[in-house]
């Protein structure tokens, strides 16, 4: 059903490719941010749900 819907739209290739590139760009940006994140920050964030300290 989705394939028939996409084929009925004129110029659907543009929408499909742009959504693919948008997803890939988002994935790459998130991956880069995760790699560059400081290890102390990840340690703090991993202990956050377990701590009773409100700060």
Backbone bond lengths (Angstrom), bond angles and torsions (degrees), N, CA, C in turn:
res aa  C-N    CA-C-N  psi(-1)  N-CA   C-N-CA  omega(-1)  CA-C   N-CA-C  phi
1 X - - - 1.441 - - 1.532 109.97 -
2 X 1.314 117.23 -42.60 1.457 120.22 -179.99 1.518 111.11 -63.70
3 X 1.324 116.71 -38.34 1.461 120.50 -179.91 1.531 110.43 -64.53
4 X 1.321 117.64 -40.44 1.462 121.01 178.21 1.528 110.88 -66.19
5 X 1.327 116.55 -37.16 1.460 120.28 178.61 1.525 110.83 -65.36
6 X 1.322 116.98 -44.64 1.469 121.41 179.93 1.526 110.73 -64.86
7 X 1.318 117.28 -39.98 1.463 120.09 -178.59 1.520 111.95 -68.20
8 X 1.317 118.24 -24.56 1.462 120.42 -178.81 1.532 112.08 -77.43
9 X 1.329 117.69 -16.60 1.468 121.24 -179.92 1.526 109.11 -86.32
10 X 1.328 115.92 130.16 1.459 120.14 178.00 1.524 109.39 -71.45
11 X 1.319 117.38 130.27 1.455 122.06 -179.79 1.515 113.05 73.37
12 X 1.306 116.79 32.41 1.465 120.55 -176.06 1.523 112.56 -66.98
13 X 1.327 117.77 -20.86 1.462 120.72 179.44 1.528 110.52 -60.26
14 X 1.318 116.11 -36.36 1.463 120.69 -178.96 1.527 109.91 -64.57
15 X 1.328 117.42 -43.45 1.457 121.18 -179.47 1.523 111.37 -66.05
16 X 1.303 116.63 -42.22 1.463 120.73 -178.77 1.527 110.26 -66.36
17 X 1.311 117.38 -46.30 1.463 120.15 -179.50 1.528 112.16 -68.52
18 X 1.321 117.45 -38.59 1.458 119.25 179.56 1.527 111.03 -67.44
19 X 1.306 118.47 -37.70 1.463 119.70 177.49 1.523 110.71 -68.51
20 X 1.315 118.35 -35.38 1.457 121.55 175.99 1.527 110.84 -64.27
21 X 1.331 117.37 -46.36 1.460 120.86 179.74 1.522 111.67 -66.04
22 X 1.326 117.17 -36.16 1.458 120.87 177.56 1.528 110.46 -64.52
23 X 1.313 117.34 -44.14 1.461 121.24 177.66 1.521 110.71 -63.09
24 X 1.313 118.17 -45.31 1.460 120.90 -179.56 1.522 111.71 -64.19
25 X 1.323 117.01 -40.70 1.466 120.38 178.91 1.525 110.27 -63.69
26 X 1.310 117.59 -43.51 1.459 121.47 177.96 1.528 110.62 -61.84
27 X 1.322 117.51 -44.61 1.457 122.26 179.95 1.523 111.09 -62.52
28 X 1.307 118.00 -42.76 1.466 121.59 -179.62 1.530 110.11 -67.36
29 X 1.324 118.28 -41.61 1.461 121.50 179.56 1.529 110.58 -62.88
30 X 1.325 117.26 -44.58 1.459 120.57 178.95 1.524 110.61 -64.69
31 X 1.326 117.49 -40.56 1.467 120.54 178.93 1.526 111.11 -63.48
32 X 1.320 117.57 -41.70 1.464 121.04 179.04 1.524 110.30 -65.23
33 X 1.321 117.55 -42.77 1.462 120.31 178.36 1.523 111.77 -63.11
34 X 1.313 117.36 -38.49 1.459 120.27 178.65 1.520 112.22 -68.39
35 X 1.309 117.62 -37.96 1.463 120.52 179.32 1.525 110.45 -68.74
36 X 1.324 117.23 -36.96 1.463 121.25 -176.89 1.528 113.03 -83.38
37 X 1.341 117.88 -6.86 1.451 120.97 -177.61 1.535 110.37 -65.91
38 X 1.311 116.05 140.00 1.458 120.97 179.92 1.528 109.89 -68.20
39 X 1.320 115.39 142.38 1.458 120.75 -178.60 1.528 110.90 -66.79
40 X 1.328 117.36 -31.89 1.465 119.88 178.37 1.534 110.54 -65.72
41 X 1.316 116.31 -36.13 1.466 119.99 178.96 1.532 111.13 -68.69
42 X 1.313 117.09 -39.92 1.469 119.20 178.28 1.524 111.04 -67.20
43 X 1.345 116.92 -35.81 1.456 119.99 175.70 1.514 111.82 -64.58
44 X 1.325 116.43 -42.40 1.461 121.22 177.68 1.531 110.88 -63.03
45 X 1.312 117.13 -46.14 1.461 121.24 -178.61 1.528 111.70 -66.74
46 X 1.333 117.89 -32.85 1.460 119.63 -179.85 1.521 111.53 -72.03
47 X 1.338 117.60 -28.35 1.464 121.06 179.51 1.526 112.57 -89.90
48 X 1.298 117.90 -10.05 1.461 122.13 -175.34 1.529 113.72 -58.81
49 X 1.328 120.25 -45.89 1.472 118.77 -179.52 1.527 112.81 -68.10
50 X 1.314 118.54 -19.33 1.456 121.63 -176.24 1.521 113.36 -92.43
51 X 1.319 117.61 -18.30 1.459 120.02 -175.34 1.528 110.82 -84.48
52 X 1.340 114.96 149.75 1.455 121.45 177.51 1.523 111.69 -94.29
53 X 1.302 117.72 -6.87 1.451 122.90 -178.44 1.532 110.03 -73.45
54 X 1.348 118.53 124.04 1.468 119.59 -179.33 1.528 113.12 -69.57
55 X 1.325 119.50 -18.08 1.442 121.80 179.80 1.486 107.33 -85.14
